[in-house]
Amino acid sequence: MKEEAESNNKLMSILPENNNSLNDEFAISEIKNNNVEEGIECFTHWLSISDGNCGEDNRRNIHLTLTTIGKEKNKILLHDNLNNLDIEVVFTDGVPFCTLCHTDDCAHTGFAICAKLSLLG
């Protein structure tokens, strides 16, 4: 997984300085290019851990997590665990807009689109 991420230049694996031989499942994937594809990968990683397909120890390695979905289903609140930020993505006429990046094509919007489609149907 680490080699694939590096070859695609989408995610950068971060390993603790004290143990460079740490296996891939404990590597942190950090958003590098801030594009929609990275958001989709972050969502897939988060969903896999949420569904219990990965160990509990991997929770600390998730860059983005879903915090809440607004009652009107037009706002999704994400949390950036590496930077300790809450990020709101607002949907207007089905188009997402990230209030942090001020764009509709960042990693946060990619994560939010996946969350909305997967969890709200």
WOMO-V681474 format. One record per residue. N is the residue number from 0. RES is the residue in three letters. D_LAST is the distance of its C-alpha to the last C-alpha in Angstrom with 1 decimal. Layout:
BEGIN
n=N res=RES d_last=D_LAST
n=N res=RES d_last=D_LAST
END
This chain:
BEGIN
n=0 res=MET d_last=28.6
n=1 res=LYS d_last=30.9
n=2 res=GLU d_last=32.8
n=3 res=GLU d_last=29.8
n=4 res=ALA d_last=28.5
n=5 res=GLU d_last=32.0
n=6 res=SER d_last=32.5
n=7 res=ASN d_last=29.4
n=8 res=ASN d_last=30.5
n=9 res=LYS d_last=27.0
n=10 res=LEU d_last=27.5
n=11 res=MET d_last=30.7
n=12 res=SER d_last=31.5
n=13 res=ILE d_last=33.5
n=14 res=LEU d_last=35.7
n=15 res=PRO d_last=38.0
n=16 res=GLU d_last=41.5
n=17 res=ASN d_last=43.2
n=18 res=ASN d_last=41.5
n=19 res=ASN d_last=40.8
n=20 res=SER d_last=40.4
n=21 res=LEU d_last=37.3
n=22 res=ASN d_last=34.8
n=23 res=ASP d_last=31.6
n=24 res=GLU d_last=29.2
n=25 res=PHE d_last=30.8
n=26 res=ALA d_last=30.9
n=27 res=ILE d_last=29.0
n=28 res=SER d_last=27.0
n=29 res=GLU d_last=27.7
n=30 res=ILE d_last=26.1
n=31 res=LYS d_last=29.0
n=32 res=ASN d_last=28.1
n=33 res=ASN d_last=25.3
n=34 res=ASN d_last=23.1
n=35 res=VAL d_last=19.5
n=36 res=GLU d_last=20.1
n=37 res=GLU d_last=21.4
n=38 res=GLY d_last=18.4
n=39 res=ILE d_last=16.3
n=40 res=GLU d_last=19.0
n=41 res=CYS d_last=19.1
n=42 res=PHE d_last=15.4
n=43 res=THR d_last=16.0
n=44 res=HIS d_last=19.2
n=45 res=TRP d_last=17.7
n=46 res=LEU d_last=14.9
n=47 res=SER d_last=17.8
n=48 res=ILE d_last=20.0
n=49 res=SER d_last=17.5
n=50 res=ASP d_last=17.0
n=51 res=GLY d_last=20.8
n=52 res=ASN d_last=21.5
n=53 res=CYS d_last=23.9
n=54 res=GLY d_last=26.7
n=55 res=GLU d_last=26.7
n=56 res=ASP d_last=29.2
n=57 res=ASN d_last=26.7
n=58 res=ARG d_last=24.9
n=59 res=ARG d_last=27.7
n=60 res=ASN d_last=27.0
n=61 res=ILE d_last=23.5
n=62 res=HIS d_last=23.9
n=63 res=LEU d_last=20.6
n=64 res=THR d_last=18.7
n=65 res=LEU d_last=15.9
n=66 res=THR d_last=17.8
n=67 res=THR d_last=15.7
n=68 res=ILE d_last=12.9
n=69 res=GLY d_last=14.7
n=70 res=LYS d_last=14.8
n=71 res=GLU d_last=14.1
n=72 res=LYS d_last=11.1
n=73 res=ASN d_last=13.3
n=74 res=LYS d_last=15.0
n=75 res=ILE d_last=14.4
n=76 res=LEU d_last=17.5
n=77 res=LEU d_last=18.4
n=78 res=HIS d_last=21.7
n=79 res=ASP d_last=24.0
n=80 res=ASN d_last=26.0
n=81 res=LEU d_last=28.8
n=82 res=ASN d_last=29.7
n=83 res=ASN d_last=28.6
n=84 res=LEU d_last=26.8
n=85 res=ASP d_last=23.9
n=86 res=ILE d_last=21.9
n=87 res=GLU d_last=19.9
n=88 res=VAL d_last=17.4
n=89 res=VAL d_last=17.1
n=90 res=PHE d_last=14.9
n=91 res=THR d_last=17.1
n=92 res=ASP d_last=16.1
n=93 res=GLY d_last=13.2
n=94 res=VAL d_last=15.8
n=95 res=PRO d_last=15.9
n=96 res=PHE d_last=19.4
n=97 res=CYS d_last=20.8
n=98 res=THR d_last=23.5
n=99 res=LEU d_last=25.4
n=100 res=CYS d_last=25.8
n=101 res=HIS d_last=25.7
n=102 res=THR d_last=23.8
n=103 res=ASP d_last=20.5
n=104 res=ASP d_last=21.0
n=105 res=CYS d_last=21.8
n=106 res=ALA d_last=20.5
n=107 res=HIS d_last=18.9
n=108 res=THR d_last=16.7
n=109 res=GLY d_last=15.8
n=110 res=PHE d_last=14.8
n=111 res=ALA d_last=12.8
n=112 res=ILE d_last=10.9
n=113 res=CYS d_last=10.0
n=114 res=ALA d_last=9.2
n=115 res=LYS d_last=7.0
n=116 res=LEU d_last=5.0
n=117 res=SER d_last=5.7
n=118 res=LEU d_last=5.8
n=119 res=LEU d_last=3.8
n=120 res=GLY d_last=0.0
END
